[in-house]
Amino acid sequence: MKSDFELMNELAKRTDYLHELTNDESKALKQALLAMYVDIASLCEAHGLTVMLCGGSCLGSIRHKGFIPWDDDLDLLMPRRDYERLITLLAQGALGEKYEYNTPNPTTDAKNAFLKIYRKHTRNVDIYSDNSPFPQGISIDVFALDAVPRTRLGQSIKGLIANGLQFISIVVLYAQYPSEHLKEFMSLDPDMKRRYRMKCFLGKIFGIIPHRKWVWWFDRFVASDRTDRPWGIPTGRKYYNGEIFPREVFVPARKAEFEGIQVYIPNDYDPYLRNLYKDYMQLPPADKRERHFIIELQLP
């Protein structure tokens, strides 16, 4: 059975409302994201906070010394204590008037279970958020590094609960903010349509509790800044148990190059990248390369 990612790549060009970025648009978007990164990294440096490139951004730094050519996003990673401190600084307006942010909290809703920082007066509307109240500008995702239980059994039990909370938050998001574009898109393939309808059904059941509470409960359940345990990325692409390493794999962060500027990446990036991409220095075939399709783009 094909994954949602594979099916969406196949189906995206069968719509008249989804748009794959042109080379010029992708280049301009990357320049805007890089400028955002510089502002965020400068704020973190001024306050002694550790911020690293992660995921495809870390891979791009190692393999391409910059963005992966066919990719156009930028992901950051921070130890939980520094992550929470950055959120406090954002709430105080320390990043300036150009930016807004969205993150799990006890009073207002958040699109994702992690911090997103948006550039104001821009648009980058995707198929999942066209009917939501969240900011819809170009954004950088910031993920938290959290301590996890020492034992495999403890990690498995906590991971099962965490992944359940995260799944519920996603299906409730679908049901609470239904997107006609997403519904139409999913109907293009029987497998996608069946999965989507099941998610919406579950979302309506669990939706008796609003989405904002599910993402907040998830965030509070996984949050841990202990330094005497392994660390993981609960909101990463491999969910709670997929990116757990000794703390020393991540910190202290090491310097690297990215689009001609100095950045930081995990200290021992090799096991980290091998876990995500296996032979990460080998370029994937064209049909396996992640592509981003949007409804609307407006740059600064």
N, C-alpha and C positions, 0 to 999 in steps of 0.2 A: 504493500500500500504506500502510495506517495505521501510525503509530508505536505502540510499546508503550504510551506515555503515553495516546494517544487511545483505544486499545482498553481499557486498564485503567479509564479513566474511564467508558466505556460499560458495562463488565461488573461494576463494583464493587457495584452495587446488586442484582445477581442472586445474591448470597451471603447467608447468614444469620450469618456470623461477622465480616464486615467492617462497620465502623461509621463513618459520616461524622459528624464532630463537630457537635453542636448549637451554636447561637449562644452559649449560656451556657458550654458547655465550651470553645469556641474563645476566648471572652473570658478565661476563667480561665487557659487555657494561655498566652495571650499575656502576661498579667500575670506568670506564673511565669517565662517566658522573659525578660521585661524585667528582672526582679529578678536573674536569672542574668547578664544582660549587664552590669548595673551592677557586680556583684562582679568579673567578668572585666575590665571596663574600668578599674576602680579599681586592680586589681593591675597592669595594664599601665602605667597612668599613674604609679604609684609607682616603677616600674622603668624608666621612659622608653621604653616599647615602643609602637610604632605599631599600632593596631588599628582597622579600618574596617568599616563595614557594606558588604556586597557583594550582588550578585544582586538578588533580589526585595526584600531588606531595604533596599538602597540605593534601589531604585525607589520603595519605600514611603515613604522619607524625603523624596524629591523630590516625588512626586505626591500623597501623602496625609499627609505630616508624621507618619507612623507606620506601623503594619502595613498591608499591603494587606488590605482588609476580608475577602476570602475566603481569605487565606493565614494560616498559623499556624506559621511557623518563623522562625528568625533565623540568618543566615549572616554570618560574619566573615572578614576578609581581613587578612593580616599579611605584611610582607616576610620572606623566609626567615630572616634572622638573628634577627629579633625572634620569629618563630614558634618557632624552635629554643630560644630563651631562655625562652619561655613554657612549653614542654614541660619544661625543666629545673626551672622554678619549681613546676610541678604535681607533678613527681616528688618535690620537697622538701616538699610539703604546703602550699605557700604560699597556696592558695585555701581552705584550711580543711577541716573534716570533712564539710561538706555535699556535697562534690563528689567525683567520680571521673572518670577519663578513659581514652580508648583511642586509640592512635596506632601507626602502623607502627614496629616496633623489631626488633632482631636476635634476641630471645629468646622473645617471646610473640606471639600472633596479634592481629590488629586487623581489625575489621569492614570498615573503609574505608581508602583510601589517603591519608586526611587525619585531622587531629585532631578528635575529638569529646569534648566536655565534658558530663558527665551530672550531673543533680541526684539525689543518693541518695534512697532511700525514695520513689521515684515509679515509675510504669509508663507506658510509651508504646510498646506492642508493635505492630510493623508486620508485614506478611505475609512480609517477607524475613528477619526475625530471630527468629521465634518458636521456632526450634529451634537457637539458636546460644548459645555460652557468653559472649557479650559483654554488657555492661550494657544494660538495656532501659528505662532511665528517660527522662524528657524531656531533650532534649539541644540543644546549640548546635554547629553545624559551624564549624570554623576552617580556612580554606584558606591555603596558602602561595603567596606571590608569588615566582616563581623567574626568574632571568635565563635567557635563551634565546640560541641562536646569532645572530650578526648578519645572516647572509644567509638568503634564502628557502630556498635549497637546504639549508643546514645545519639550518634549522628543520624542513623537510620530512623529512629523514632522521631527526633525533632524535625528531620527532613520531611517525613511523611506528613506531619501536621503543617509545617510551613508551606509545602507544595500544595496541600489541600486548601489552605487559606488563600494562597495566591491564585489558584485556579478559580475558586469561588469569586474572588474579586474581579477576575477577567470576565467571567460569564455574567456577573451582575452588571458590569460596565456595559456589555452588549445590550442587556435588557433595559437598563435605565436610560441609556442614550442611544436609541436605535437609529441606525444609519440606513437610509434607503439605498444609497450607493453600495454599501457593503452587502446588503440583502440582495440587490440585483447582481452584484458581482459573484456572490457565492452560488447563485442559482445557475451559473454557467456550467457547472460541473455537478453531477449527481452526488459524488462523494463529498465535495465541499458543501453542497446544500444540506446534506444530511447532517454533517458535523455542526454546521452553523445553527440549524434548527434545534438540535439537541442542546447546544450551548445556550441558546436563547430560552429554551424551556427550563433548563436548570437555573438560568439567571433570574427568571421570574419567580421561581420557588425561593431561592435564597435572597431574592431582592426584597423580601419583607423587611430585611435589614439593609439600610442604604449603603451604597458603594463606599462612601467615605469611611465608614466604620470598618469594613473589611480590610481596606488597604492600611488603615491605621493599626488594626489589630495585628496584621502581618508584620508591619514594621516594628512594632513593640515586641513581638514574639521573637524575632530574629536578632534584634539589636543587642550587641555585646561588645564592649571595648576592652575585654580582658586581654592581657599580653602573655599569659602563661598557657595558652591553648593554641591549637591550629586555627588558621583563619580561612574563611571562605567568602564567596560572593553569592549570597542567597538570591539576589535578583539577576544573576548572570544568565547567560543563554543556556546553561546546563542546570539551572535551578539550584536548590539548596545544597545538594551533595556533590554536584559535578565539578566544582572548582575549589576543593579543599586541599590546602598545602600547609607545611610548617610555616610559621610566621616569617621566617627568614627568607622564604621565596619572594615575599613582597617587599619587605623593608630591611634595611634602609633603601629607599629608591635610588636607582642609578641614572646617570645622565645619558641622554641619547640625542640624536639629531632628527628633526622633523621639519620639512619644508624650510630648511636653512636656519631654524632657531633651535635653541637648547630646550629640551623637554626632559621629563622624568618618566621612567618605566619601571616595572617590577625588578627587584634586585637580581633574581635568578630567573630571567624571562624564558629560558629554554624549556624547562618542564611545564611552565605555565602555557606557553604557546603550543607545545606538543600535545598537551591535553585537549586544547581547543581545535587544533588543525592537523595533528599528526606530523606529516612532512611539510612543515609550514613554509619552507623556502621554495617549495615546488609550486608553480602557478597552477591553479585549478583549471579544468576545462571550462570553456566559455559558458556551457549550460549549467554549471555549478556555481557561477559567480553571483554573489548577491547583488540584486538590483533594486532600486527604490522607485516606486511609481507614486505620483502625487496627483492631486486634483488641481491645486493652485500653488504658484510660487511667486513671491514678491520679495526682492532683496532690499537691503537698506538703501 
